[in-house]
Amino acid sequence: IHRRCDSCGERPSAVYDETRREEICTICFQERRKGRIERRRYVDQFDQWCKEQYRLETGFEKPESLSEVAGSAGRIAVIYADGNNMGELLQSARNVEDFGALSEALRRAIRDAVFQALFEVFLRNTSPKKKKKYAPFEIIALGGDDALLVVPASDGWDVSRILIERFQNHGEITGLRKRLGDSSAKPVPLTISVGVAIADMKYPISFLVNLAQGLLKEAKRWARQTQAGTLCHLWLRAPIISESASMVLKPLYYKRAKSYSYRLTARPYTCEEAERLTDLARALKQLAKSQRRALAESLAKGVHVSLNYALYQAARVKGGDLQEIFEKARELVFQRGSATESPTSFWVELNGQRTGDIVYQTALLDALELADLLPPYKSEAQTDQPRSLADGT
C-alpha cells in the first residue's frame, strides 16, 4: 500500500515538496527542481539586464510559489507570446550561419521585449521603499520567438501590451523586417501576438497555460487580418470547465435577442487598439464601481436596454464626459471598416452578415472589465471611493 504522487497521480510518492506541501514521486521532484533552477536563472538574467540597461540592482529573489506572484488579490495572469510570420523570416536564411544569426536576433528581441515590459510595469515608477522582496513575476519559458510568463492579474494587460510594442519596435526586428522586405516581392510584417488568461489561483496552472495558448490562436487570427501585433485576453470571473478559448468566449460574449444578435466584445485587439481601450478603461475608472457594474449589466440585456440606460446616465453627467467615452468605444469598432455607416452610440452594426441577420458589436464591456482589472493610478489609490461622474461633481 502506498500513497500516489500528488503531481502525476501515477507513481508512488517518495519526497515531500515543502514549497507546494505535496507528497510527490522522485521523478516529479527532479523535474520540479530542474524547473526551479531554470526559473531562478531567468530572475538572475533580468537582474543583470536591469544593471546593464539602467544601472539598477533589483535584488529580487525568485518567488517560492505562484501565490507570491498573485499577491493579496489571489489572481494571476498567464501570458503566452509568440512571433508572427517568423517562418517566412527563417526561410530567407541562405545557410546554417545565416539561420543561426536570425535565431539569435529573435532571441535577443523577445528577451529584451519581455524584460522591458517587466521593468516598465514593476520597477520604472516604484520607489525603493516599495520594492518587493520576491520577483512579482515567474518566467516559465523564454527563447526563440516565444515566451510564457506569469504576473499578477492586475498587471497582465499592461505587461502584454508593452511586450508587443517593444518587440515590434526592437532594433533587431526593425533590421530583420528590412532584410525580409528587401528579399520579398511584398513586405512581410514581423510582429508578435499574445494570449492572456486571467484567473484565481484555484485554477491549475496547466489549465491556464492551455487556455492562454487558445487565446493566442485567436490573437494570431486577428494578426493575419490586420498584419499587426495583437492581443486576446480573458478574465475568468466565473468557473468554467473548457480549455478551448473559442468555446469559452462565445457563450460569454455572443448573445441573441428576438430580432438580432449582439457581441459584447471586440477582442482580439491590435496593439494600437489595445492602447485606445486602455485609455477608455482609465476614463471609466472615474465612475464608481456600482455604476460600472450597472452599465455592464445593462449591456448584457441587449442593445435597446443598454442604450436607454447609458444615454440617461450620460445626460446626468456635466461636460459630456460619459458621452465622449461612448463615442470612443463606438469608434474603436467602427474604424475596423466592418460596420455600417450608421453606428448607434457605443453599438455598431456589422456588415457582411447573413441576409436578414442583424448583428451588433461593442467594445464598451471590454473597457468596463478592464477598468475593474487595471491597478489604480497613484492619485486614485489615495481615495477609497472613486469620483462619480453621474453626481455632477
C-alpha positions as CSV (number, residue, x, y, z in Angstrom):
1,I,0.0,0.0,0.0
2,H,1.4,3.4,-1.0
3,R,0.3,6.9,-1.5
4,R,0.2,8.1,-5.1
5,C,2.2,11.1,-6.2
6,D,0.1,14.3,-5.7
7,S,1.5,15.6,-9.0
8,C,1.4,12.9,-11.6
9,G,-1.0,10.6,-9.8
10,E,0.7,7.5,-11.2
11,R,3.9,6.7,-9.3
12,P,4.2,6.2,-5.5
13,S,5.2,9.3,-3.5
14,A,8.7,9.4,-2.1
15,V,9.5,13.0,-1.4
16,Y,7.7,15.8,0.4
17,D,7.7,19.1,-1.5
18,E,7.8,21.8,1.2
19,T,7.1,24.6,-1.3
20,R,3.9,23.2,-2.5
21,R,3.2,21.0,0.5
22,E,2.7,17.9,-1.6
23,E,3.9,14.3,-1.4
24,I,5.4,13.6,-4.8
25,C,7.4,10.9,-6.6
26,T,11.2,11.1,-7.2
27,I,10.8,11.8,-10.9
28,C,8.3,14.7,-10.4
29,F,10.6,16.1,-7.6
30,Q,13.6,16.1,-10.0
31,E,11.5,17.8,-12.7
32,R,10.4,20.5,-10.3
33,R,13.9,21.1,-9.0
34,K,15.1,21.4,-12.6
35,G,12.4,23.9,-13.4
36,R,13.0,26.0,-10.3
37,I,16.7,26.2,-11.1
38,E,15.8,27.3,-14.7
39,R,13.3,29.9,-13.4
40,R,15.9,31.2,-11.0
41,R,18.2,31.7,-14.0
42,Y,15.6,33.9,-15.6
43,V,15.4,36.1,-12.5
44,D,19.2,36.4,-12.5
45,Q,19.1,37.3,-16.2
46,F,16.5,40.0,-15.6
47,D,18.6,41.5,-12.7
48,Q,21.7,41.5,-15.0
49,W,19.7,43.1,-17.8
50,C,18.5,45.9,-15.4
51,K,22.1,46.5,-14.4
52,E,23.2,46.8,-18.0
53,Q,20.3,49.0,-19.2
54,Y,19.5,51.1,-16.2
55,R,22.3,50.6,-13.6
56,L,19.7,49.2,-11.3
57,E,20.0,46.2,-8.9
58,T,16.6,44.7,-8.4
59,G,17.6,42.4,-5.5
60,F,14.7,40.2,-6.4
61,E,14.5,36.7,-5.1
62,K,12.7,34.0,-7.1
63,P,9.2,33.5,-5.8
64,E,8.8,30.2,-4.0
65,S,5.3,29.7,-5.3
66,L,2.8,31.4,-7.6
67,S,0.9,32.7,-4.5
68,E,3.7,35.2,-4.0
69,V,3.2,36.4,-7.6
70,A,-0.6,36.6,-7.2
71,G,-0.3,38.7,-4.1
72,S,-3.2,39.5,-1.7
73,A,-5.8,39.5,-4.6
74,G,-5.1,35.8,-5.2
75,R,-5.2,36.2,-9.0
76,I,-2.7,35.7,-11.7
77,A,-2.3,36.3,-15.5
78,V,-0.7,33.7,-17.7
79,I,0.9,35.4,-20.7
80,Y,1.7,33.3,-23.8
81,A,3.5,35.3,-26.6
82,D,4.6,34.0,-30.0
83,G,6.1,35.8,-33.1
84,N,4.1,36.2,-36.3
85,N,5.5,35.4,-39.8
86,M,8.7,34.0,-38.3
87,G,8.6,31.0,-40.6
88,E,9.0,33.2,-43.7
89,L,11.8,35.0,-42.0
90,L,13.8,31.8,-41.2
91,Q,13.2,30.5,-44.8
92,S,15.1,33.5,-46.0
93,A,18.3,32.1,-44.4
94,R,20.9,31.3,-47.0
95,N,23.0,28.9,-44.9
96,V,23.4,27.5,-41.5
97,E,25.4,30.5,-40.2
98,D,22.7,32.8,-41.5
99,F,20.0,30.8,-39.8
100,G,21.9,30.9,-36.5
101,A,22.2,34.7,-36.8
102,L,18.5,35.1,-37.4
103,S,17.6,32.9,-34.5
104,E,19.9,34.8,-32.2
105,A,18.4,38.1,-33.3
106,L,14.9,36.8,-32.5
107,R,16.1,35.5,-29.1
108,R,17.5,38.9,-28.1
109,A,14.4,40.7,-29.3
110,I,11.9,38.6,-27.3
111,R,14.2,38.7,-24.2
112,D,14.5,42.4,-24.3
113,A,10.8,42.9,-25.0
114,V,9.8,40.8,-22.0
115,F,12.4,42.3,-19.7
116,Q,11.5,45.9,-20.8
117,A,7.8,45.2,-20.2
118,L,8.5,43.8,-16.7
119,F,10.8,46.8,-15.9
120,E,8.2,49.4,-17.0
121,V,5.4,47.8,-15.1
122,F,7.2,46.8,-11.9
123,L,10.2,49.0,-11.5
124,R,10.1,52.2,-13.5
125,N,7.9,54.2,-11.1
126,T,8.5,52.2,-8.0
127,S,10.3,53.8,-5.0
128,P,13.0,51.8,-3.3
129,K,10.8,51.6,-0.1
130,K,8.0,49.8,-2.0
131,K,10.2,47.4,-4.0
132,K,9.1,43.8,-3.5
133,K,11.4,41.1,-1.9
134,Y,10.3,38.5,-4.4
135,A,10.1,39.0,-8.2
136,P,6.5,39.8,-9.0
137,F,6.6,37.5,-12.0
138,E,7.5,34.0,-12.9
139,I,9.1,33.3,-16.3
140,I,8.4,29.8,-17.3
141,A,9.9,29.8,-20.8
142,L,11.8,32.4,-22.8
143,G,13.6,31.7,-26.1
144,G,13.3,31.6,-29.8
145,D,10.4,33.8,-30.7
146,D,8.0,32.9,-27.8
147,A,7.6,33.5,-24.1
148,L,5.5,32.1,-21.3
149,L,5.3,34.0,-18.0
150,V,3.0,34.6,-15.0
151,V,2.4,38.0,-13.4
152,P,-0.2,39.5,-11.0
153,A,-3.7,39.6,-12.7
154,S,-3.9,43.4,-12.5
155,D,-0.6,43.8,-14.4
156,G,-1.2,41.2,-17.1
157,W,-2.8,43.6,-19.6
158,D,-0.1,46.2,-19.3
159,V,2.8,43.7,-19.5
160,S,1.3,42.1,-22.6
161,R,0.6,45.4,-24.3
162,I,4.1,46.8,-23.7
163,L,5.7,43.5,-24.7
164,I,4.0,43.7,-28.1
165,E,5.1,47.3,-28.7
166,R,8.7,46.8,-27.5
167,F,9.1,43.6,-29.6
168,Q,8.0,45.1,-32.9
169,N,10.0,48.3,-32.3
170,H,13.1,46.5,-31.3
171,G,16.2,47.3,-33.3
172,E,16.8,43.6,-34.2
173,I,13.2,43.3,-35.5
174,T,13.5,46.5,-37.5
175,G,16.6,45.2,-39.2
176,L,15.1,41.8,-39.9
177,R,12.0,43.4,-41.3
178,K,14.1,45.5,-43.7
179,R,16.0,42.4,-44.7
180,L,12.9,40.4,-45.3
181,G,11.3,43.2,-47.3
182,D,14.4,43.5,-49.5
183,S,14.2,39.8,-50.4
184,S,10.5,39.5,-50.9
185,A,8.1,40.8,-53.5
186,K,5.8,42.1,-50.8
187,P,6.6,43.4,-47.3
188,V,6.1,40.8,-44.5
189,P,5.4,42.3,-41.1
190,L,7.3,40.8,-38.2
191,T,5.1,41.2,-35.1
192,I,4.1,39.2,-32.1
193,S,0.7,38.0,-30.7
194,V,-0.2,37.4,-27.1
195,G,-2.8,35.4,-25.3
196,V,-3.6,36.3,-21.7
197,A,-5.6,34.1,-19.3
198,I,-6.5,35.8,-16.0
199,A,-8.0,33.8,-13.1
200,D,-7.9,32.9,-9.4
201,M,-5.2,30.8,-8.1
202,K,-7.6,27.9,-7.6
203,Y,-7.2,27.0,-11.3
204,P,-4.4,24.6,-12.2
205,I,-1.5,26.3,-13.9
206,S,-1.7,23.8,-16.8
207,F,-5.3,24.7,-17.4
208,L,-4.5,28.4,-17.6
209,V,-1.5,27.7,-19.9
210,N,-3.7,25.7,-22.3
211,L,-6.3,28.5,-22.2
212,A,-3.7,31.2,-22.9
213,Q,-2.5,29.1,-25.8
214,G,-6.0,29.1,-27.2
215,L,-6.3,32.8,-26.8
216,L,-3.0,33.2,-28.6
217,K,-4.5,31.4,-31.5
218,E,-7.4,33.9,-31.5
219,A,-4.9,36.7,-31.4
220,K,-3.0,35.3,-34.3
221,R,-6.2,35.0,-36.4
222,W,-6.6,38.8,-36.0
223,A,-2.9,39.3,-36.7
224,R,-3.3,37.6,-40.1
225,Q,-6.2,40.0,-41.0
226,T,-4.5,43.2,-39.7
227,Q,-0.8,42.4,-40.2
228,A,-0.2,43.9,-36.7
229,G,0.8,42.7,-33.3
230,T,-2.3,41.5,-31.5
231,L,-3.6,40.7,-28.0
232,C,-6.5,38.4,-26.9
233,H,-7.4,38.2,-23.2
234,L,-9.9,36.5,-21.0
235,W,-10.7,37.1,-17.3
236,L,-12.3,34.1,-15.8
237,R,-14.8,35.6,-13.3
238,A,-16.9,32.5,-13.1
239,P,-15.9,28.8,-13.0
240,I,-15.6,27.1,-16.4
241,I,-14.6,23.6,-17.4
242,S,-13.4,24.1,-21.0
243,E,-9.8,24.9,-22.0
244,S,-11.0,26.0,-25.5
245,A,-10.8,29.7,-25.9
246,S,-13.4,29.9,-28.6
247,M,-15.8,27.7,-26.7
248,V,-15.4,29.9,-23.7
249,L,-15.6,33.3,-25.4
250,K,-18.7,32.7,-27.5
251,P,-21.1,31.7,-24.7
252,L,-19.9,34.6,-22.6
253,Y,-20.0,37.3,-25.1
254,Y,-22.1,36.3,-28.1
255,K,-25.8,36.8,-27.4
256,R,-29.1,36.7,-29.3
257,A,-32.3,38.7,-28.9
258,K,-35.5,38.1,-30.8
259,S,-34.7,40.2,-33.9
260,Y,-30.9,40.5,-33.7
261,S,-27.6,39.1,-32.4
262,Y,-25.1,41.1,-30.4
263,R,-21.5,40.7,-29.4
264,L,-20.4,42.0,-26.1
265,T,-16.7,42.0,-27.0
266,A,-14.5,43.3,-29.8
267,R,-11.4,41.2,-28.9
268,P,-8.8,40.4,-30.1
269,Y,-7.2,43.8,-30.4
270,T,-4.2,45.2,-32.2
271,C,-1.5,46.9,-30.2
272,E,-2.8,50.3,-31.3
273,E,-6.4,49.3,-30.4
274,A,-5.3,48.0,-27.0
275,E,-3.8,51.4,-26.3
276,R,-7.1,53.1,-27.0
277,L,-9.0,50.5,-25.0
278,T,-6.7,51.2,-22.1
279,D,-7.5,54.9,-22.3
280,L,-11.2,54.1,-22.2
281,A,-10.8,51.9,-19.2
282,R,-8.8,54.6,-17.4
283,A,-11.6,57.1,-18.1
284,L,-14.2,54.6,-16.9
285,K,-12.4,54.1,-13.6
286,Q,-13.7,57.6,-12.7
287,L,-17.1,56.0,-12.4
288,A,-17.9,54.3,-9.1
289,K,-17.8,50.5,-9.2
290,S,-21.5,50.3,-8.7
291,Q,-22.1,52.5,-11.8
292,R,-19.7,50.4,-13.9
293,R,-21.5,47.2,-12.7
294,A,-24.9,48.6,-13.6
295,L,-23.7,49.7,-17.0
296,A,-22.2,46.2,-17.7
297,E,-25.4,44.5,-16.6
298,S,-27.4,46.7,-19.0
299,L,-25.1,45.8,-21.9
300,A,-25.9,42.1,-21.2
301,K,-29.6,42.8,-21.6
302,G,-29.2,43.9,-25.2
303,V,-28.9,47.0,-27.4
304,H,-32.1,48.8,-26.6
305,V,-32.0,48.4,-22.8
306,S,-28.3,49.4,-22.6
307,L,-28.8,52.4,-24.8
308,N,-31.7,53.7,-22.7
309,Y,-29.7,53.2,-19.5
310,A,-26.4,54.6,-20.8
311,L,-27.8,57.7,-22.5
312,Y,-29.8,58.5,-19.4
313,Q,-26.6,58.3,-17.3
314,A,-24.7,60.4,-19.9
315,A,-27.4,63.1,-19.8
316,R,-26.8,63.4,-16.0
317,V,-23.0,64.0,-16.4
318,K,-21.9,67.5,-16.7
319,G,-19.4,68.3,-19.5
320,G,-20.3,65.3,-21.7
321,D,-17.5,63.1,-20.3
322,L,-19.5,59.9,-20.4
323,Q,-20.9,60.6,-23.9
324,E,-17.3,61.1,-25.1
325,I,-16.4,57.7,-23.7
326,F,-19.3,56.1,-25.6
327,E,-18.3,57.7,-28.8
328,K,-14.7,56.5,-28.5
329,A,-15.9,52.9,-27.7
330,R,-18.0,53.1,-30.9
331,E,-15.1,54.4,-33.0
332,L,-12.9,51.6,-31.7
333,V,-15.1,49.0,-33.6
334,F,-16.3,51.3,-36.4
335,Q,-12.8,52.2,-37.6
336,R,-12.2,48.5,-38.4
337,G,-14.2,49.0,-41.6
338,S,-16.6,46.1,-41.0
339,A,-19.5,48.2,-39.8
340,T,-22.4,50.1,-41.5
341,E,-22.4,53.8,-41.9
342,S,-24.9,54.4,-39.1
343,P,-23.3,53.4,-35.8
344,T,-25.6,53.8,-32.8
345,S,-23.8,55.3,-29.8
346,F,-21.4,52.6,-28.5
347,W,-23.1,49.8,-30.6
348,V,-22.0,49.2,-34.2
349,E,-24.0,47.2,-36.7
350,L,-21.7,44.8,-38.6
351,N,-21.5,44.3,-42.3
352,G,-21.2,41.0,-44.1
353,Q,-23.7,39.1,-42.0
354,R,-26.2,36.6,-43.4
355,T,-29.3,38.0,-45.1
356,G,-31.8,39.2,-42.5
357,D,-29.4,38.6,-39.6
358,I,-28.6,41.9,-37.9
359,V,-25.5,41.7,-35.7
360,Y,-24.4,44.5,-33.3
361,Q,-21.0,44.7,-31.6
362,T,-19.5,46.9,-28.8
363,A,-16.1,47.3,-27.1
364,L,-17.6,49.0,-24.1
365,L,-17.9,45.9,-21.9
366,D,-14.2,45.1,-22.7
367,A,-13.3,48.6,-21.4
368,L,-15.5,48.1,-18.3
369,E,-13.9,44.8,-17.4
370,L,-10.5,46.2,-18.0
371,A,-11.4,49.2,-15.7
372,D,-12.1,46.6,-12.9
373,L,-8.8,44.8,-13.6
374,L,-6.3,47.6,-14.0
375,P,-4.5,48.9,-10.9
376,P,-5.4,52.5,-9.9
377,Y,-3.3,55.5,-10.6
378,K,-1.3,56.7,-7.6
379,S,-3.7,59.6,-7.3
380,E,-6.7,57.2,-7.4
381,A,-5.1,55.0,-4.8
382,Q,-5.3,57.8,-2.2
383,T,-9.0,57.7,-2.1
384,D,-11.3,54.9,-1.1
385,Q,-14.2,55.9,-3.3
386,P,-13.8,56.8,-7.0
387,R,-15.4,60.1,-8.0
388,S,-18.8,59.6,-9.5
389,L,-19.3,61.2,-12.9
390,A,-23.1,61.0,-12.6
391,D,-23.2,63.1,-9.4
392,G,-22.1,66.1,-11.4
393,T,-19.0,66.8,-9.3
